[in-house]
Amino acid sequence: MQETELSPSESFIEFIGDKKCSTILADPPWQFTNKTGKMAPEHKRLSRYTTLSLQEIKEIPVSIAVRDPAHLYLWIPNALLSYG
């Protein structure tokens, strides 16, 4: 029987379980185009890990893992700052 690969959201849900956090530090595997027009960090020379699109990252249900109140520290590459 073939196992299907979990989506990033499903993987997060499986990982977090019923844990609740007051602080979350997130450094998602962003996929973006840098100033030279190369896909970063997926350029052949920089290929180190699988990345996620902005939409895939936005779909990760972080809210299920937080207490009230909570805060999030989110690393974002400069190339994506204009997306808010």
C-alpha positions as CSV (number, residue, x, y, z in Angstrom):
1,M,0.0,0.0,0.0
2,Q,1.4,3.4,-1.0
3,E,1.5,6.1,1.6
4,T,0.6,9.6,0.4
5,E,2.9,12.5,1.3
6,L,1.4,14.9,3.8
7,S,0.8,18.5,2.8
8,P,2.7,21.2,4.8
9,S,-0.5,21.9,6.7
10,E,-1.1,18.2,7.5
11,S,2.5,17.8,8.5
12,F,2.2,20.8,10.9
13,I,-1.1,19.4,12.4
14,E,0.6,16.0,12.9
15,F,3.7,17.6,14.5
16,I,1.9,20.0,16.8
17,G,-0.7,17.5,18.1
18,D,-2.5,19.1,21.1
19,K,0.4,21.4,22.1
20,K,-0.4,25.1,22.7
21,C,2.3,27.7,22.7
22,S,2.6,31.3,23.9
23,T,5.5,32.1,21.6
24,I,6.2,30.8,18.1
25,L,9.4,31.4,16.3
26,A,8.9,30.5,12.6
27,D,11.4,30.4,9.8
28,P,9.4,28.8,7.0
29,P,11.2,27.4,3.8
30,W,10.2,30.4,1.7
31,Q,10.2,30.2,-2.1
32,F,10.9,33.5,-3.9
33,T,12.7,35.2,-6.8
34,N,15.7,37.3,-5.8
35,K,16.8,40.5,-7.4
36,T,18.8,38.7,-10.1
37,G,15.6,36.8,-11.2
38,K,16.8,33.5,-9.8
39,M,14.5,31.3,-7.8
40,A,15.9,31.4,-4.3
41,P,16.9,29.2,-2.5
42,E,16.1,26.6,-5.2
43,H,18.7,27.8,-7.7
44,K,20.8,24.7,-8.6
45,R,23.8,26.0,-6.8
46,L,21.8,26.7,-3.6
47,S,19.5,23.7,-3.6
48,R,19.5,22.6,0.1
49,Y,15.9,21.9,0.9
50,T,12.4,21.9,-0.5
51,T,10.6,25.2,-0.3
52,L,7.0,26.3,0.0
53,S,5.1,28.9,-2.0
54,L,3.7,31.9,-0.1
55,Q,0.2,30.4,-0.4
56,E,1.3,27.1,1.1
57,I,2.9,28.9,4.0
58,K,-0.3,31.0,4.5
59,E,-2.3,27.8,4.6
60,I,-0.4,26.3,7.6
61,P,-2.9,26.5,10.5
62,V,-0.6,28.1,13.1
63,S,-3.7,29.4,15.0
64,I,-4.4,25.8,16.3
65,A,-1.1,25.8,18.2
66,V,-1.4,29.1,20.1
67,R,-2.6,30.1,23.5
68,D,-4.5,33.3,24.1
69,P,-2.6,35.6,24.2
70,A,0.3,34.6,22.1
71,H,2.9,36.2,19.8
72,L,4.7,35.1,16.6
73,Y,8.2,35.9,15.5
74,L,8.2,35.3,11.7
75,W,11.4,35.5,9.6
76,I,10.7,36.7,6.1
77,P,13.2,37.3,3.3
78,N,13.6,40.9,2.1
79,A,12.3,39.9,-1.3
80,L,8.8,39.2,0.2
81,L,8.4,42.2,2.5
82,S,6.1,43.9,-0.1
83,Y,3.6,41.1,0.4
84,G,2.9,42.3,4.0
